[in-house]
Amino acid sequence: MHVGEKVRKIRNEKKLSLRQLATMTDMNHAYLSRIENGKVQPSVESLIKIAKALGCDVADFFEKKMEVDEELEKEGVQWVIFGKELEKEGITLEQVKEWIRAIKATKF
């Protein structure tokens, strides 16, 4: 089951129409339909908006519940998802955490 199918399942459980979800998320209903049908991959920001509107966690949209690193969780869901994606590419969560520390230490 892909992310969009999970979104549809949760939306239907909440008895919401696509148009209602579109209004709640300030997104176009056609875009949400494409997400649900697996035609587009939603951005992290879109997933966050959808999860908030549906009253669930972003992790609920994924097949397996993600084991979340506490340090990344403190940084926010974007870093958790980013860390998991990088892990698939062979980059360790420890490296991701080092990057976060380096970014925070950098003065712009």
VENBELTA-V755128 format. One line per field, one symbol per residue. phi: phi as a letter, one per 40 degrees, with the letter a starting at -180 (. if undefined). psi: psi as a letter, one per 40 degrees, with the letter a starting at -180 (. if undefined). burial: # if it has 9 or more other C-alpha atoms within 8 Angstrom, else .. A space follows every 50 residues. Layout:
phi->???
psi->???
burial->???
This chain:
phi->.cdcccdcdcdcccfbccccccccbfbccccccccccgcbcccdcccccc ccccgbcdcccbdbcccbcdccccchcccccdccccdccgcccccccccd ccccccbc
psi->hidddddddddddefiidddddddefihddddddddeedihiiddddddd dddefaiddeeidihhhhhdddddeiddddddddddddeehidddddddd ddddehh.
burial->.#######.###...#.#..##..#.#.#..#######........#### ####...#.###.........##.#.#.###.##.##...###..##... ........
